[in-house]
Amino acid sequence: MPWGNPGEHHDFEPQRHDDGCIEVIGFTMTSLAALQVGGHGERLCQCRQGVLTTSKAIPMQVDGEPCKLAASCIHISLRNQANMVQKTKRRNSMPLLNE
């Protein structure tokens, strides 16, 4: 959970997948490595849309493919949302029908 636990900061709302918000997080090299063991980055803001402006070429990933993006202005916003289906969790205390 790169955003961290909901109870740690009262300045931000807990992250949710259906609220239409983008969580903006800052990382140092140390905090990025700490993600593997449960760490999280520095919370910067929650917003509905954002603009990233770069003044020089930066490495990034587009659809999982590495590329080098020239200086540019990137607009980020929610385009649409798809409903997902989740399998219900089986409780261990209930007997199976086969037994």
N, C-alpha and C positions, 0 to 999 in steps of 0.2 A: 504494500500500500504506500506508494510514493507520497501521497497527500498526508499520511500520518493518521493517527487515531482521532475520531471526532471530538472526544472530550478534552484534548490537549489545548486547543485554542478556541476562545470564544469570539474572536473577531471574524471567523469564517463559518459558513454553514458546512455540515458534513457533506462529503462527496456522494452524489447519487447519479446513477446512469440515466435517469429519466427526467432530470430537471432542466436540460437544455443549457447548462452552464459549462464553461471551459475552466478547468483549474490550471492556473499558471504557477509552475514550480521552478525555483532556481536551484541549480546543483553546482557544487564544487567537485573537484576530482575525488576528494575524500568521501563526500556524501553520496556520490554516484556509485562508488565501490561499496559503500555501506548498505545500499539497496539489497544486495545479495543476502544479507544477514538480518533484514528487518528494519533497516534505517529508512529515513525519508528526507526529502529536500526541504528547502525553505519556501514556505507558502508566500506567494507574492500577491495574487488576487484571484477572484472568481468573476467571470464576465460572460456575456452572451456572444460577443464578437471581439476580435482583436486585430491589430495591424503590427506586423514585424517589418522594420525597415533596416536593411543592411547597407553598409557603406563599402564593403569589399566582398569578394567571393568567399563563400562558406561551404564546407562539406555538409551534406545532408542525405537523407534517404527519402525516396519517393516510391511508394508501393513496394518497399523493402529493397529497392535497388539503390546502391550508392551513386551519388552524382555530385558535381560541384556547381553550385548555383551562383551566378554572377550577382553583383550588387543589385538589389531589387526591393520591391515593396510587396509583402505577402499579406493578403486579407484572409482571416480565418473566421468561419462562422458555421453554425449548424445548418446543414442542407436538408436532411430528412432523418427519420428514425424508423427502424424496423422493429416489429414485435418479435420477441424470442420465446421459445418454448423451453421449459426446464423440467426435467424429470424429478418427481417428488422423492424425498429421501425415505428410505425404508427404516423403520424403527426396529432395533434389535430385540426389544421386549415383546413384540408381537410374534406369535408362532407363524411359520410359513404354512401355506395351504398344502404343500406336498408332504409335510411331516405328519 
